[in-house]
Amino acid sequence: MREIIYHKYLPLLTGLLLTLISCIPVQAREEQSLEKSVIFLLDTSGSMKTNDPERLALDSIAQLLYSLPSNYEVGLAIYGTEAALLQGEVENSRRSEVMDLAEDIVYQGYSNAGAGLACAVDVLAKAHAGEKYIVMLSDGEILLKEDTETQESQQMYQSALERAKEQGIIIHVIGLGQDMEDLDNTIFKAAAATGGKSWHTSQATGIQGAIDAVLAEMGVKQSTVAIVDASGGEEKVIVELPYLRADRVRVLLTGSAQIQNLNSAFQAESARQINGDRYSFLEIERPADGHLEIGFEANAGTQVRVNAIPEYAVYPKVEVAYEDRLPEEEEESLYYQRTAKLSYTFYSVENPSASLWESDFFEHSKITLDIGGEVEELSLHAGVLEMRERVSAADKYEVYFDYSKLPVNVIGDNCVTVSLEAPPAVPVEEPKPQGTPMGVWAAGGILLGAALVCIVLILYIRRPKPVPAPAEERPQPSKYSYVGKVNLYITRTKSGYDIPPLYYNLFRLPAGKVLSLQEILKECEVSEEFPGAKGIYFKPGMNRSLILTNNSDCTIMKSREILMKNKSYQLAIGAKVDISFEDEISELTLQYKDIKPSEAWQ
């Protein structure tokens, strides 16, 4: 196997020069610090010569190891007549060492699965990882030369299985060939007993699909960006990956036959390439953009799959903004009513100034928050999670994030501490001084009464004529014409019902017309109440803009700027505003978009 290192900041690595280097051994660490560990346990008995004549199982090892995020440590154990640990757990940069050893595997002997499972469990029992897995590939039941040896191996298998359960080790089993068609056999019991999964494939060519299922079960996010049916010459793949500011993007090519002469072009901080027989692997560190070009050669009829595995190392931040209101008249509170607006953002560990997940690819992606045992799911908007909380006293608590619903692999910190300040006290009027003589009060009252009578008489004589009540605070019509449309994403309602995304065509409106958000929602047949929507107005502006006037008590934000009440703001094509309505529950995101000619009169 060949490993190639691309030097830092090479522009457009076209026609890469392949340089053969050897793997440098690194001393084992005394303590495991990564969060997850995996041991691949491979059946190397003689029957594998029949069930896997092309040694596709070795490619499956590469497929698993190179697809795992960098917070996994990996190892390899095998069993035939005897069991052996070929490589204990190693970190991401040393995974190629595991594949070097796998290339020398020989299929021979009997099937001592008991010793093999015991070997893998022994390794993981010493690991300090939070998650531990064994991925086992076998083509048959436990079978040794003597019946007594077979029984001993079966007992060892059961004992190792019990120890795996005690250690919290999850075992996934892939069965290969006709002898593994029965999912109730001894080998598959390891998966059922430890909360793992079982897969069966009659042909070795199906192992690749089983490995994909194992990765999905472990929560690894990958996407197939291309499938190429080779014609026998050089093949070119050009893709735009959407993983802006990713720390690492792995690109794995797997084929039904040999892949040769891999070359690529991209911009990144650094990268490495590993070439196997039926696979090639690129690990790209902090790509500058998503543009990727890959070239390779393969025999005619060879199908090559290109998978991308993105990874982000993140740490979260929280910002708190307060809204204070006087208590309602019926409340006898000495403190303001305080609402905290919490904004959670996520930053790169390597580049703390780079905020993540702001692109459209991540818009509305879900992240689950655990707040003191209470779980809440929020959607990303421009890379930010927002929520509101009523504050009655100073508080401090931790929020834990579950990133599993994001379309990428996330490692790093998943916790942030929130500190809330108590609401301020309402100013109290000072009491009036005591002890004024009654005579003074009486004289003052007479003078005050006389003055009031005079004032009433004067006001009666000079009273103004009645005037009509002020008209609705609707802005003046505009001299410009409407263009485009508004997309509406109702993210939260008082009733809790989900409302699908909506859009309203502005282009068809008369020039200069002023309309409110409430009128737009009514036209879109939204029956839900949104307090304050009738005080948010729109009219066309110059240069294809949209003028927003806020005469409500809603909180309206544009690019993290609060739009003040009784002021107008210009929205350009593509602008987006987030609106929290007066009930402090309902929320809506509005985006001003251009329209295609075909949409103009829809």
Secondary structure as UniProt FT lines:
FT   STRAND          2..6
FT   TURN            8..9
FT   STRAND          36..43
FT   TURN            46..47
FT   HELIX           48..51
FT   TURN            53..54
FT   HELIX           56..67
FT   TURN            70..71
FT   STRAND          72..79
FT   STRAND          83..90
FT   HELIX           92..94
FT   HELIX           95..102
FT   TURN            103..104
FT   HELIX           113..125
FT   STRAND          131..138
FT   HELIX           147..167
FT   STRAND          169..176
FT   HELIX           178..180
FT   TURN            183..184
FT   TURN            186..188
FT   HELIX           189..194
FT   STRAND          198..201
FT   HELIX           204..206
FT   HELIX           207..217
FT   TURN            218..219
FT   STRAND          223..229
FT   STRAND          234..240
FT   TURN            244..245
FT   STRAND          248..255
FT   STRAND          259..265
FT   STRAND          268..275
FT   STRAND          279..287
FT   STRAND          291..298
FT   TURN            300..301
FT   STRAND          303..325
FT   TURN            329..330
FT   STRAND          337..348
FT   TURN            352..353
FT   HELIX           360..362
FT   TURN            363..364
FT   STRAND          366..371
FT   TURN            372..373
FT   STRAND          374..379
FT   TURN            382..383
FT   STRAND          384..391
FT   STRAND          395..402
FT   TURN            404..405
FT   STRAND          409..412
FT   STRAND          415..420
FT   HELIX           438..461
FT   STRAND          485..492
FT   STRAND          502..505
FT   TURN            507..508
FT   TURN            511..512
FT   STRAND          515..516
FT   HELIX           517..523
FT   TURN            524..525
FT   TURN            531..532
FT   HELIX           533..535
FT   STRAND          536..540
FT   TURN            543..544
FT   STRAND          546..550
FT   STRAND          555..558
FT   TURN            559..560
FT   STRAND          561..562
FT   TURN            565..566
FT   STRAND          567..571
FT   TURN            573..574
FT   STRAND          576..580
FT   TURN            582..583
FT   STRAND          587..593
FT   HELIX           597..599
FT   TURN            600..601
//
